[in-house]
Amino acid sequence: MLKVSVISPEAVLYEGDTDSVVAPAFDGEVGILTGHAPMMTLLGKGVLRLGGGSQRFSVEGGFLQVVDNTVRVVTEKASAA
């Protein structure tokens, strides 16, 4: 299980557990599953999908960090999609 936080300047949009994350990185989509290696990437513009699309957010800019099955998404602009 992944612990996920989706944070924008206005609010914490999501905090919880999921089995997968698909995010719009600056150079294409990136998929995260349990046990993913530590990484950090810049986000582009697109749809962030959690748990196979059960939770969706439109995001624009920011970054994504993965460490020890914790995914932190800090975005400049986000809304529920």
ZIFEN-V19095 format. One record per residue. N is the residue number from 1. OMEGA is omega in radians with two decimals (NA if undefined). BURIAL is I if it has 16 or more other C-alpha atoms within 10 Angstrom, else O. D_CENTER is the distance of its C-alpha to the mean C-alpha in whole Angstrom. Layout:
N/OMEGA/BURIAL/D_CENTER  N/OMEGA/BURIAL/D_CENTER
This chain:
1/3.09/O/14  2/2.99/I/11  3/-3.03/I/11  4/2.99/I/7  5/3.04/I/7  6/-3.00/I/6  7/3.04/I/9  8/3.12/I/11  9/-3.08/O/15  10/-2.99/O/16  11/2.92/O/15  12/-3.04/O/12  13/-3.12/O/11  14/3.01/I/10  15/-3.11/O/11  16/-3.11/O/12  17/3.06/I/12  18/-3.12/I/11  19/3.13/O/12  20/3.08/I/10  21/3.00/I/6  22/-3.03/I/7  23/3.09/I/5  24/3.09/I/8  25/-3.08/I/9  26/-3.08/I/13  27/3.14/O/15  28/-3.10/O/13  29/3.09/O/11  30/3.13/O/9  31/-3.12/O/9  32/3.04/I/9  33/3.10/I/12  34/3.12/I/14  35/-3.14/O/16  36/3.09/O/13  37/3.09/O/15  38/3.12/O/14  39/3.04/O/12  40/3.13/O/11  41/3.04/I/10  42/3.10/I/11  43/3.02/I/9  44/3.12/I/11  45/3.14/I/12  46/-3.08/I/11  47/3.04/I/9  48/-3.10/I/6  49/3.10/I/7  50/3.05/I/7  51/3.11/O/11  52/3.08/O/12  53/3.13/O/12  54/3.02/O/13  55/-3.12/O/11  56/3.11/I/10  57/2.98/I/9  58/-3.12/I/10  59/3.14/I/9  60/3.10/I/11  61/-3.13/I/11  62/3.14/I/10  63/3.09/I/8  64/3.14/I/6  65/3.07/O/8  66/3.07/I/9  67/3.06/O/13  68/3.12/O/15  69/3.03/I/12  70/-3.14/I/10  71/3.13/I/7  72/3.11/I/6  73/3.10/I/5  74/-3.04/I/8  75/3.14/I/9  76/-3.08/O/12  77/-3.13/I/13  78/3.04/I/11  79/3.09/O/13  80/-3.10/O/13  81/NA/O/13
